[in-house]
Amino acid sequence: MNERILIIEDDEAIVRLLRRGLAYEGYQVDTALDGQTGLALARDGHPDLIILDWMLPGMDGLEVCRRLRTGGSVPILMLTAKDTIQDRVQGLDAGADDYLVKPFELDELLARVRALLRRTQPERTQVLTFADLTLDTGTRQAIRKGRIISLTAKEYELLELFMRHPRQVLTREMIFDRVWGYDFGGESNVLDVYIRYLRQKLEAEGEMRLLHTVRGVGYVLRENP
């Protein structure tokens, strides 16, 4: 099951941006436009992480944060336009795990979300499934039709990225950024080499191809060409 994230934010434009960005990353997203509703959703919905705005109508984000902390340890990323050291200290003292000042870049917010989830749920593993292929994020092994497929570290990271974004065309730039952490530039064939390695392992016993090339764009995990 993918992680569930609750957004408590009264700016509907920001809510739309966050919902779209988080959903694209595979998260389940719930939203609330005020503190009282957000607090109720947090208690009933058991989110894995909360993105919480400081300035909310009615009950503000600091009060929501304090109340959440009395009943649990869900990671909280606080959003605010306030940028003094005193404000940051106040937010962290209320129980926030991290702090992001508006305006922010979506990529930075997503990176902080990933870091908070890693930090607070190190023991959590998932089994990702697509067609007849499964990937265990705990053992880092792939299994296809009962056949265990051993993967190198980079092969695993590459396959996990595709398994988390099934049927979505992933550009070469996005893959380089997520798996290698930077762009090799248009001339590098390192990605093509790793795709070839993965295909050889996934199709070793004549199984149908799952990793397809989208010419001029990148690659996609899907059942049919």
Salt bridges, closest charged atoms under 4 A:
GLU9 OE1 - LYS102 NZ 3.08
GLU25 OE2 - ARG178 NH2 2.94
ASP30 OD2 - ARG4 NH1 2.76
ASP48 OD1 - ARG124 NH1 2.76
ASP53 OD1 - LYS102 NZ 3.02
GLU63 OE1 - ARG66 NH1 3.58
GLU63 OE2 - ARG67 NE 2.89
ASP83 OD1 - ARG88 NH2 2.62
ASP97 OD2 - ARG69 NH2 2.72
ASP98 OD1 - ARG112 NH1 3.00
GLU108 OE2 - ARG112 NH2 2.66
ASP132 OD1 - ARG144 NE 2.81
ASP132 OD2 - LYS145 NZ 3.99
GLU155 OE1 - LYS201 NZ 2.66
GLU157 OE1 - LYS154 NZ 3.67
GLU160 OE2 - ARG164 NE 2.95
ASP192 OD1 - ARG172 NH1 3.11
GLU203 OE2 - ARG209 NE 2.84
GLU207 OE2 - ARG147 NH2 2.85
GLU223 OE2 - ARG167 NH2 2.80
